[in-house]
Amino acid sequence: MKFIVTGGAGFIGSALVRNLVLEQGAEVVVVDKMTYAANRANITPAEATGGCRLIVEDICNQAAMQEIVARETPQQILHLAAESHVDRSISGPRDFIETNVIGTYSMLEAARAYWASLQGEAKDTFRFLHVSTDEVYGSLGDDGLFRETTPYDPSSPYSASKAASDHLAHAWHRTYGLPVVVSNCSNNYGPYHFPEKLIPLVILNALEGKPLPVYGTGANVRDWLYVDDHARALSLIATTGRVGQTYNVGGRNERTNLQVVEAICDTLDALRPTAMPRRDLITFVADRPGHDQRYAIDATKLETELGWQAQETFETGLRKTVSWYLDNPDWWQPLRKSVYSGERLGLEAAVKA
């Protein structure tokens, strides 16, 4: 099969590209603006096979998207391109509205024009997968799980922009008949993760003996999903999911943020011991504005209807992740030096005209 994957040089997108090309032998065209969080090295293994090509373009350029989709004639479009860091959305929300909302509109329209030109089996089997987040559902209390029927209640500019894009995707299916499927996932972690996010940030700070920032008391809870498990789920949803449906993807690995940081410290201490326990580096800092208390995904629909199961526990996935960062300093050291050195983001919003 031939796929277009938007955002395919980013963290989750590149995991999906590697899965499609290296494990399934598919042909993939990556469309990526190559912003700070994208990295050509993420897809180098796939490009080396000849089964992956990169087109550098902004998804907000609707004319370019329409031309690319028409020229490349994909059987499916897997839309992952997005601004995704909550802290950055607090201090600079405009980029999130433009990429996540306008960009999704642009892709939906490009897909609709292309789909309308198809006939027969090609039209019947075409799919548009819109990849989203559990953050659109807002915050849970101590009990309960996010299900596909959970009402949307976004808290941050990031989650609000993703909620808007989810609604657009569903509307394009209901209004125009575009064969759309939507997925909402819990927090991802794993190799090639840009080091602004919690797990890679803590790993690299701990390696360098820097403070390990924990927001508030560290009691906020997230459900953690190993990125390769997510990539397998997305491939399955795109090819076998029911049109017009939403599928939640979660690892069933709830942990408080403090537990995550402590687990990273303990794993690093086991793999690369130092004289001082790395837990001594933990530093509690002011909480993030609008910080949701708890996320937890119910993936029963995906598990029962499509037969997906996560292969990694949090412990096995974390050990693989820490080991990858230990083994790949050539990937992350340039990012720490020239792109993002670990400074706190999202402390206050900048007001722009």
Helices and strands as residue ranges (DSSP letters): E 2-6, H 11-18, I 19-23, E 27-32, G 40-43, H 44-47, E 52-56, H 62-72, E 76-79, H 86-91, H 93-96, I 97-102, H 103-117, H 120-125, E 127-133, G 134-137, H 157-176, E 180-185, E 187-189, H 198-207, E 212-215, E 221-226, H 227-240, E 246-249, E 254-256, H 257-271, G 278-281, E 282-285, H 300-306, H 314-327, H 329-338
